[in-house]
Amino acid sequence: MKTTFHQAAFEWDERNISKNWEKHKVKYTESEEIFLNNPVIADIEKSKILYHEDRKAAYGATDAGRLIFVAFTVRNNKIRVISARDMSRKERSFYEETKKATGL
């Protein structure tokens, strides 16, 4: 579950940039920051069946310390953010416990 993206490349579509800002007030740059700050990565169950691709969840902190959940996939060796929002209370607990257990 421990993954580091030191030189991550991103693929954005304007609709997702706007959607994440309008719905959740998350800037696309904040989504990118968490991948550089040792996120906790987990598979999203049933994503292959529902979306015909493997989707993952990233739980991480922005440079300012904001805790963000990002649903994403990897296409052509680039991270494509599907959705980004603040973590729920349950997700924050999972993130903190996983960081502590793995030494992130």
ChimeraX attribute file (.defattr): number of C-alpha atoms within 10 A of each C-alpha:
attribute: neighborCount
match mode: 1-to-1
recipient: residues
	/A:1	11
	/A:2	13
	/A:3	14
	/A:4	14
	/A:5	14
	/A:6	10
	/A:7	8
	/A:8	13
	/A:9	13
	/A:10	14
	/A:11	13
	/A:12	13
	/A:13	10
	/A:14	7
	/A:15	9
	/A:16	16
	/A:17	19
	/A:18	15
	/A:19	16
	/A:20	19
	/A:21	15
	/A:22	11
	/A:23	11
	/A:24	13
	/A:25	13
	/A:26	20
	/A:27	16
	/A:28	17
	/A:29	10
	/A:30	19
	/A:31	24
	/A:32	18
	/A:33	18
	/A:34	24
	/A:35	24
	/A:36	18
	/A:37	17
	/A:38	19
	/A:39	26
	/A:40	24
	/A:41	20
	/A:42	15
	/A:43	15
	/A:44	14
	/A:45	12
	/A:46	12
	/A:47	14
	/A:48	11
	/A:49	9
	/A:50	10
	/A:51	9
	/A:52	9
	/A:53	13
	/A:54	17
	/A:55	21
	/A:56	18
	/A:57	21
	/A:58	25
	/A:59	25
	/A:60	29
	/A:61	24
	/A:62	18
	/A:63	12
	/A:64	8
	/A:65	10
	/A:66	13
	/A:67	19
	/A:68	23
	/A:69	24
	/A:70	23
	/A:71	20
	/A:72	19
	/A:73	19
	/A:74	16
	/A:75	12
	/A:76	9
	/A:77	11
	/A:78	13
	/A:79	18
	/A:80	19
	/A:81	25
	/A:82	19
	/A:83	20
	/A:84	27
	/A:85	19
	/A:86	18
	/A:87	19
	/A:88	12
	/A:89	9
	/A:90	8
	/A:91	15
	/A:92	17
	/A:93	12
	/A:94	15
	/A:95	22
	/A:96	14
	/A:97	12
	/A:98	16
	/A:99	16
	/A:100	10
	/A:101	9
	/A:102	10
	/A:103	8
	/A:104	13
